[in-house]
């Protein structure tokens, strides 16, 4: 039997560490579910849709990520970063100890371009954007990094063309901005936010086993009805 086609929309922001962890958890859950159901697996089509965590963070100019965390979380910032580093380690990743932050809007435009020009590769491009920011410490408006990623997925004929498009172009600017508003109108207040087959909503990086349980209930015949565990405050960025 051919795998069941499943549509998964992931509303996310590049600067959210839980969005990268949630992507990894989802991928792991699909592999586990398909291993358990070799003749009735699922084949997800994944789309990343834009979300802007900090509406005031519109500048492409980099600033200290450590300072940003201190401004936002105060004396808890150091402990929160240490806890996140442990989460990354558990997923086989290394969280950059410092790095820089800036507006993620350019990255969202690039993700949207990939969705239109090379949709099957968009999830991989999204992961590269996450990794550049969270594990390499590169701010998400960095033109050199974004253009290198764009060229990897053959979105432009040259890095110079990619940089010009990213820095001075307006293509998909309106679509991305509408995406921000659409998420707000849907009631999304934190990311990652997963929408499966246009009817099931999962908020947060709920964990690989919770995703497996969701797939079992929804597509594996475990029981009628479905839903992953509700997200805790420590599994979403808001």
N, C-alpha and C positions, 0 to 999 in steps of 0.2 A: 504494500500500500504506500502511495506517495505521501510524504510528510504533509501535514496540515499547514496551510499558509496562515500565518498570524501577523497582524499589523501591530507594531509597537511604536508609539510616538513618545519621545522622551523630551520633556520640557526641561531645559537645563541652562546653567550659566557656566562659562569656562572657569570662572574664578571660584566655583564651589567645589571643595574637595569631595563632598559626598556624591556629586554627580559622576566623578570618575569611579569612585567605589561602587556606586549603584550600577554603572555600566558593566564593571567587572563581575558583580554579583549576578546580573541578568545573564551574561554570557555563560558563566559557570552553571547556572541553573538550567539553561537550555541544553547544555551538554549532558548534565546529569539526567534530565528528564528523557532525552532521546536515547541515552544508554539504557534506561529502564524500560523504554517503550520502542524497541528497534523497528517494529512494524507499524507503529502509530505515533511517530514523532511529530515535532513541529518545526517549521521553517520560518523564522521571524523576518519580516521586513521592517527594519528599524529606521526611524527618522529622528533626527535631533532638531528640535524647535527652540527658538530663542527666548531667553528670560533675562531680565536685567535686575540683579539684586540691589544695586545702589544707583538709583535714578540720578543722584547728584554726581556720580563718578563718570563724567562724560569726557574727561580729558585723556588724550592718548599719551600724555607725559607721565613717565614712571615715577613712583614714589615708594618708599620703604614699606614692604609688606608687614614687617615686624611692628613698625609704627602704626600702621593701619589697624592691626590686631589690638595693640595697646589702647588706641583711641576708642575702639569699639567695645572691647571686653574688660578694659582696666586691668586690675591686678590678677584676674583669672587668665589673662592671655597666655602666659607662659605654660601653665598647666594644660590649657586647651590645646595648644600646639603639640605638647608632648603626647597627649592622648591621641591626637590625630596621627602623629608619627607612628604610634603603635598600631593604629588601624591600617595604615599604609603598609607597614611591615607584614601584617597578617595577610595582606593581599599580594605579597611579593613585590611591593613598591617601596621606594624611598622618598619620603617627603623632604623637599629642600628646606634647610633650616632657616633660610632668610628669603632672599629674592625680592622682586619688585612687583608692584601692582599698577594697573591702569585700566582704562575703559576696555571692556570686552567687545565693544560694538564692531570693530573691524573683524574680529574673529567670527562673530555671528554672521556678518555679511559673507565671509568666505565659506562658512558652513552652508549658507543658503545657496550660494553659487554652486557648491558641490552637489547639493540636493537636486538642482536643476540640470547640471551638466554630467554628473557622474554619481547618480544616487546610490548605487550599490557600494560605492567606496566612501560614502559620507560618514558612516560610523567610524571607520578607520581614521579618517581625517579628524573627526571630532576627538578621538582618543589622542591623536598626536598633539592637538591643541591643549588638551588637558595635561598631558605629560610635560609639554614645554613649560607650562606655568607651574604646575605643582611639584614636579620632580627636578626640573632644570632651573627653576627660579626666574624664568624669563617672562617679563610682563606681556599681557595679551595683545598689546598694540604694536609690539616690536615688528617693524617692517621686514627686517632680514629673516626672522624666523617664520613669519607668516608667508612670505614669498617662497621660501624654501619648501614649506609644506605644500603650498599651492602647486609648485612645480612637480613635486613628488607624485601628485595625483593628476598631472597633465591638464591643469585648468588654464594655463597660459602658455604662450610660446617662448617666453623669456622671463627671468626674474625682474628685469626692468619693467616689463609690461605689468607684471603682478604688483610691483610696488606702486606704480602709477595708479592702478585700479584701486588698490587698498587705501592709498593716501589721499587721492584727489577725486576718485570716482564716486558716483552716487547710485550705481546699479544695486538693486535690492535693499537700498537704504530704507525706503518706504515699507517694503515687505517685512523687514526685520522689526521696524518700529511698530507696525501693526501686530506683529507677533507678540511683542511685549504687552500691548494693550489687550490682545485676545486672551493671554494667560490670566491677566488680572480680571477680566470680565468673566472668565470661567471660575474664578474664586481661588486660583492658585496663589498661595502665600509663601510657599517655600519650594525649593528644588533639591533633588530631582523629583519630577512628577511624571509618572508613567501612565499612559492611556493605551489599553490593550483592546484591539478590535473595536475601537470607538465606543466601548461601553463599560469597561472595567478600569477603575482608577486605583493606582497604588502611589502613595505619597512617601517619598524618602528612600534611602538606601536601607531597605528592610532586612537585608541579609539573604545569602544564597538559598538557604533552606526555606525561607518564607516564600521566595519566588518559586522554588520547586513545588512547595505545597500548593501555591496558587495554580500552577500548571496542572498538577494532579487533579485538583478540584474542578478546574475549568475544562481541561481537555483529556484527562486521564480516566475519567469516570469514577473518581474517588467518592464524590457526593455531588448532589445538586447544589447550585449556587457557588459563589467563589469570592475570594478576597484575601489578599495578603494581610499580614498583621499590620495594624495601624502604625504609622511612623512615630517614633519617640522624638522628643525635642532634639536629641543628639544625633539624629540621622538625616536632618535636612538643613539646608542653608536658607535663612530667611532675612 
